[in-house]
């Protein structure tokens, strides 16, 4: 029987990272446990040592996704050497650059992809995505409040409502980007955000 050691944790991380890539490109229903263990190069028994089920794996993969993808973007958002409004703009420009250059306009956002596919059918996956989304929205809203206090963004707009609206629009743009196989929707999104938050 496997024991949870450093080596074991590395194996768990490998399963999450490799499986996350498959989920990202194929979706939940088209991804099997066999696909994940084959990509990770580990026995199937290892999967069930670390994860109770495929659903449990996906919930943990969502956490891993945010753990990997968010820090570079949040570092931009939290850079106090830049004005809060400019930090918001830089944050979205960085994220647009990532989806265009690194994922070639084909991958979109893993959380959005899974939400579109699974939110109506799996409450645990829906809740996992909602929890991460709400935390990110609040982080963005905190910088919007800074910009409002600095007189850079209209303070009559509720900060959390504005953050949620922008994020919802961004997710929609990524869906359209995949449908059109074109960067236009995310480029247009970034341009509209720049116009929207200019006071």
C-alpha positions as CSV (number, residue, x, y, z in Angstrom):
1,X,0.0,0.0,0.0
2,X,1.3,3.5,-0.8
3,X,2.2,5.8,2.0
4,X,1.7,9.6,1.6
5,X,5.3,10.7,1.4
6,X,7.0,13.5,-0.5
7,X,7.4,11.2,-3.5
8,X,3.7,10.4,-3.2
9,X,2.8,14.0,-3.1
10,X,4.8,14.6,-6.2
11,X,2.9,11.7,-7.9
12,X,-0.4,13.4,-6.8
13,X,0.7,16.7,-8.3
14,X,1.7,14.9,-11.5
15,X,-1.8,13.4,-11.7
16,X,-3.4,16.8,-11.1
17,X,-1.3,18.6,-13.6
18,X,-1.5,16.1,-16.4
19,X,-5.1,15.4,-15.8
20,X,-5.9,19.1,-15.7
21,X,-4.4,19.5,-19.2
22,X,-6.7,16.7,-20.5
23,X,-9.8,18.2,-18.8
24,X,-8.9,21.5,-20.2
25,X,-8.7,20.3,-23.8
26,X,-11.3,17.5,-23.8
27,X,-13.8,18.4,-21.0
28,X,-15.2,16.4,-18.2
29,X,-17.3,13.8,-20.0
30,X,-14.6,13.1,-22.6
31,X,-11.9,12.6,-20.0
32,X,-11.6,9.2,-18.3
33,X,-9.6,8.0,-15.3
34,X,-7.6,5.9,-17.8
35,X,-6.7,9.0,-19.8
36,X,-5.4,10.7,-16.7
37,X,-3.3,7.9,-15.3
38,X,-1.8,7.2,-18.8
39,X,-0.9,10.8,-19.2
40,X,0.7,10.9,-15.7
41,X,2.4,7.5,-16.3
42,X,1.2,6.0,-13.0
43,X,-0.9,2.9,-12.2
44,X,-4.7,3.3,-11.9
45,X,-4.5,2.3,-8.2
46,X,-2.5,5.4,-7.5
47,X,-5.4,7.5,-8.8
48,X,-7.8,6.0,-6.2
49,X,-5.3,6.3,-3.5
50,X,-5.3,10.1,-3.9
51,X,-8.8,10.7,-5.1
52,X,-12.1,9.2,-4.0
53,X,-13.6,9.5,-7.5
54,X,-13.3,11.3,-10.8
55,X,-15.5,14.1,-9.3
56,X,-13.1,14.4,-6.4
57,X,-10.2,14.7,-8.8
58,X,-11.9,17.4,-10.8
59,X,-12.6,19.5,-7.6
60,X,-8.9,19.2,-6.7
61,X,-7.9,20.0,-10.3
62,X,-9.9,23.2,-10.2
63,X,-7.9,24.2,-7.0
64,X,-4.7,23.3,-8.8
65,X,-5.6,25.3,-11.8
66,X,-6.2,28.5,-9.8
67,X,-3.1,27.8,-7.8
68,X,-1.0,27.7,-11.0
69,X,-2.8,30.4,-13.1
70,X,-3.7,33.1,-10.6
71,X,-0.4,34.1,-8.9
72,X,1.3,35.9,-11.9
73,X,-1.9,37.8,-12.6
74,X,-2.6,38.7,-9.0
75,X,1.0,39.9,-8.7
76,X,0.2,42.5,-11.4
77,X,-3.1,43.4,-9.6
78,X,-1.3,43.9,-6.3
79,X,1.6,45.9,-7.6
80,X,1.3,49.1,-5.4
81,X,3.9,50.9,-7.5
82,X,1.2,51.3,-10.2
83,X,-2.1,53.2,-9.9
84,X,-5.1,50.9,-9.1
85,X,-6.9,51.6,-12.3
86,X,-3.8,50.8,-14.4
87,X,-3.3,47.6,-12.3
88,X,-6.8,46.5,-13.3
89,X,-6.1,47.2,-17.0
90,X,-2.7,45.5,-16.8
91,X,-4.3,42.5,-15.1
92,X,-6.8,42.0,-17.9
93,X,-4.2,42.7,-20.6
94,X,-2.0,40.0,-19.1
95,X,-4.7,37.4,-19.0
96,X,-5.7,38.2,-22.6
97,X,-2.1,37.8,-23.7
98,X,-1.9,34.4,-21.9
99,X,-5.0,33.0,-23.6
100,X,-3.9,34.3,-27.0
101,X,-0.2,33.4,-27.0
102,X,0.0,30.3,-24.7
103,X,-3.2,28.6,-25.6
104,X,-3.6,29.7,-29.2
105,X,-7.2,30.9,-28.7
106,X,-8.3,27.3,-28.3
107,X,-8.2,26.4,-24.6
108,X,-10.1,29.2,-23.0
109,X,-10.4,29.0,-19.2
110,X,-10.6,25.6,-17.5
111,X,-13.0,26.8,-14.8
112,X,-15.3,28.4,-17.4
113,X,-15.2,25.3,-19.6
114,X,-16.1,23.0,-16.7
115,X,-18.8,25.4,-15.5
116,X,-20.4,25.5,-18.9
117,X,-20.3,21.7,-19.1
118,X,-21.0,20.6,-15.5
119,X,-22.7,23.3,-13.4
120,X,-26.2,22.0,-14.0
121,X,-25.2,18.4,-13.5
122,X,-22.7,18.3,-10.6
123,X,-23.1,20.4,-7.4
124,X,-19.6,19.7,-6.0
125,X,-17.9,20.9,-9.2
126,X,-20.2,23.9,-9.4
127,X,-19.5,24.9,-5.8
128,X,-15.7,24.5,-6.2
129,X,-15.8,26.9,-9.2
130,X,-18.1,29.3,-7.5
131,X,-15.9,29.5,-4.4
132,X,-12.8,30.3,-6.5
133,X,-14.7,32.7,-8.7
134,X,-16.1,34.7,-5.8
135,X,-12.6,34.9,-4.1
136,X,-11.2,36.3,-7.4
137,X,-14.0,38.7,-7.8
138,X,-13.5,40.1,-4.3
139,X,-9.8,40.5,-5.0
140,X,-10.5,42.5,-8.1
141,X,-13.2,44.5,-6.3
142,X,-10.7,45.5,-3.6
143,X,-8.5,47.1,-6.3
144,X,-11.6,48.7,-7.8
145,X,-12.3,50.3,-4.4
146,X,-8.8,51.6,-4.3
147,X,-9.3,53.2,-7.7
148,X,-12.6,54.7,-6.6
149,X,-10.9,56.2,-3.5
150,X,-8.2,57.6,-5.8
151,X,-10.9,59.2,-8.0
152,X,-10.0,56.9,-11.0
153,X,-13.2,55.0,-11.2
154,X,-16.8,56.2,-10.6
155,X,-17.5,55.6,-6.9
156,X,-21.3,55.3,-7.6
157,X,-20.7,51.9,-9.1
158,X,-20.7,49.0,-6.6
159,X,-17.2,47.5,-6.7
160,X,-18.2,43.9,-6.4
161,X,-20.9,44.3,-9.0
162,X,-18.4,45.8,-11.4
163,X,-15.8,43.1,-10.8
164,X,-18.5,40.4,-11.3
165,X,-19.7,42.0,-14.5
166,X,-16.2,42.3,-16.0
167,X,-15.3,38.7,-15.1
168,X,-18.6,37.4,-16.6
169,X,-17.9,39.4,-19.7
170,X,-14.4,37.9,-19.9
171,X,-15.7,34.4,-19.6
172,X,-18.2,35.0,-22.3
173,X,-15.4,36.4,-24.5
174,X,-13.3,33.3,-24.0
175,X,-16.3,31.1,-25.0
176,X,-16.7,33.2,-28.2
177,X,-12.9,33.1,-28.8
178,X,-13.1,29.3,-28.9
179,X,-16.2,29.2,-31.1
180,X,-14.7,31.6,-33.6
181,X,-11.1,30.4,-33.2
182,X,-10.1,34.0,-33.2
183,X,-8.6,36.4,-30.7
184,X,-11.1,39.1,-31.6
185,X,-13.6,38.5,-28.7
186,X,-10.8,38.7,-26.0
187,X,-9.2,41.7,-27.8
188,X,-12.6,43.4,-27.9
189,X,-13.2,42.6,-24.3
190,X,-9.9,44.2,-23.2
191,X,-10.6,47.3,-25.3
192,X,-14.1,47.6,-23.8
193,X,-12.8,47.3,-20.3
194,X,-10.3,50.1,-20.9
195,X,-13.2,52.3,-22.1
196,X,-15.6,51.2,-19.3
197,X,-13.4,52.0,-16.4
198,X,-12.0,55.3,-17.8
199,X,-13.7,58.0,-15.7
